[in-house]
Amino acid sequence: MQVSAPAPSTTADLAEQLLALWKYVAREAGGQFADLLEELELSLAQVKTLETLIAHGTEPSVKELSESLGCSLANSSRAVDALVRRGLLERREDEADRRVKRLTVTDAGREAIARIDALRLHGLEQYAATLTDDQRDRLAGALTGLPAA
């Protein structure tokens, strides 16, 4: 009979366990992830920008995007400019206020994020494959009902 570790007693304990899991998955797929970002010619800031825009569900302005990202308008503008040049984002004038530019992720941008997510999923699948059936069932049960985003 396998003895399982006791449940975390504090937020800090749980955070440490989640960090260990994150490091494991990142280590297993880390080289592939870096290779994919190099192939896609994307920085982590640009990936974060695309993911934020996809999750946003609307067409935010650059200012609204920078607020969502929690970074400066200048940093957001640089990331947006690079993504627009590469065809991963589109920028258009707001219909109500032409001074405002609205942002939309292109199909190419969505495809880039889909490739990144597929690699992340592969890393998680590799981790899940190391678990016993009981461990997988317990992990799945623990994740049930948690926010997905």
C-alpha positions, -999 to 999 in steps of 0.1 A, spaced: 0 0 0 13 34 -10 14 61 17 4 94 3 18 127 15 -4 147 39 -26 174 25 -10 208 26 -19 226 57 -13 262 45 -14 282 14 24 284 14 26 246 15 2 242 -14 21 268 -33 54 250 -28 38 217 -41 24 235 -71 57 251 -78 74 217 -77 48 204 -102 53 235 -124 91 231 -124 88 194 -133 66 201 -163 87 231 -173 119 210 -170 104 182 -191 92 204 -219 115 234 -213 139 229 -241 111 222 -266 93 253 -253 123 275 -259 128 259 -293 92 266 -302 94 303 -291 125 307 -312 108 291 -342 78 313 -338 101 343 -331 81 352 -300 92 366 -267 75 357 -234 60 392 -233 45 387 -268 31 353 -258 16 369 -227 1 397 -249 -15 372 -273 -29 350 -245 -43 381 -227 -60 393 -259 -74 359 -266 -88 356 -231 -101 392 -231 -129 383 -254 -133 418 -268 -111 441 -288 -93 462 -262 -73 493 -268 -36 493 -262 -42 511 -230 -68 486 -218 -44 458 -228 -15 474 -207 -39 476 -177 -48 439 -181 -12 429 -184 -2 452 -155 27 467 -175 35 501 -189 18 515 -220 52 517 -236 59 480 -231 25 470 -243 29 492 -274 62 476 -283 48 441 -280 18 451 -300 39 468 -327 60 437 -331 30 414 -333 12 436 -358 43 436 -380 44 398 -379 7 395 -388 -3 380 -354 -24 410 -344 -45 435 -362 -49 471 -351 -79 491 -363 -95 524 -355 -123 525 -330 -156 533 -347 -166 558 -320 -132 574 -314 -107 573 -342 -79 582 -318 -83 548 -301 -69 517 -318 -86 483 -312 -67 451 -311 -77 417 -326 -57 385 -327 -54 371 -362 -58 335 -372 -20 333 -374 -18 346 -338 -43 320 -326 -24 293 -344 8 303 -326 -9 301 -292 -25 268 -301 10 254 -309 23 266 -276 -7 252 -257 -3 218 -275 33 217 -262 22 226 -227 -4 199 -228 21 174 -240 43 182 -209 13 178 -186 4 145 -203 40 133 -197 36 142 -160 2 125 -158 17 94 -173 41 91 -143 11 89 -119 -7 58 -108 -44 54 -116 -52 63 -80 -30 95 -81 -46 106 -114 -81 100 -100 -72 120 -68 -56 149 -88 -86 150 -112 -110 151 -82 -89 179 -65 -91 200 -97 -128 195 -102 -147 228 -95 -116 249 -95 -116 280 -117 -102 272 -152 -89 307 -158 
